[in-house]
Amino acid sequence: MRTKSNQISVIASQFRAGTLLGKACLASMLLLALTVSGHASAERALYRYTDDDGIKVINHYIPPSYAQKGYEILNSIGQVTKVVPAAPTESEMEAALAQQKIREDFSRLRKRYSSVEDIESARGRRLKNIESNIAIIQSNVSSLKNSIQDLMRQAAKKERSGKKVSEAILQQLDNKHQELSVTGGILKLREEEQKKESAKFDVAVDVFTKGSVLLEKDLQGYTHTNNN
């Protein structure tokens, strides 16, 4: 009886061991199947792009030349999982860089001005100061010219009377001519400064106007993104 009982126990143990082994094998097979399925799913990813004839093409790969134009990535059942936009053209990149510079310049301007009207007011004050300085210099130029003409009349009178023009008059004429040359140079510099300052304010107005538009677009895009 004991022998038979022992045999039954051994058989039962082998059965249980076989069952556990079977379960382990089954689990391994399931894991392998899932892994293979995952790889197959990844391999089934598709690309949809537009060829040179304007036709939509779906394939497991995409030529580099078409990838630059933008494409979509689809899963195994044709759903779009990602949209890759077209690479920017050279002109688009230049435009983007120009807009970025406007944003940076606009940011600096906003620290000094709150509106275009503020810029125009600043322009008026700055140019008024320069114009006042120019008016003073012009008055000096006119005075020097009058002094030179007066000295020349004195010299001409001496010559008509047969007398020699004095060294004092000649020295004064030389001094006045030199002073007129220096004053005329200063006047030219101030007039150039006036033009440059006006041009700078023209640029500031243009940047502030364009920057305000870009800021509004950026805020709209930010609001739209957050709402979504």
HELIX and SHEET records of a PDB file:
HELIX    1   1 ARG A    2  GLU A   43  1                                  42    
HELIX    2   2 PRO A   64  ALA A   67  1                                   4    
HELIX    3   3 GLU A   90  ARG A  110  1                                  21    
HELIX    4   4 VAL A  116  ARG A  160  1                                  45    
HELIX    5   5 GLU A  167  ASN A  227  1                                  61    
SHEET    1   A 4 LYS A  56  ASN A  59  0                                        
SHEET    2   A 4 LEU A  46  THR A  50 -1                                        
SHEET    3   A 4 TYR A  71  LEU A  74 -1                                        
SHEET    4   A 4 VAL A  80  VAL A  84 -1                                        
END                                                                             
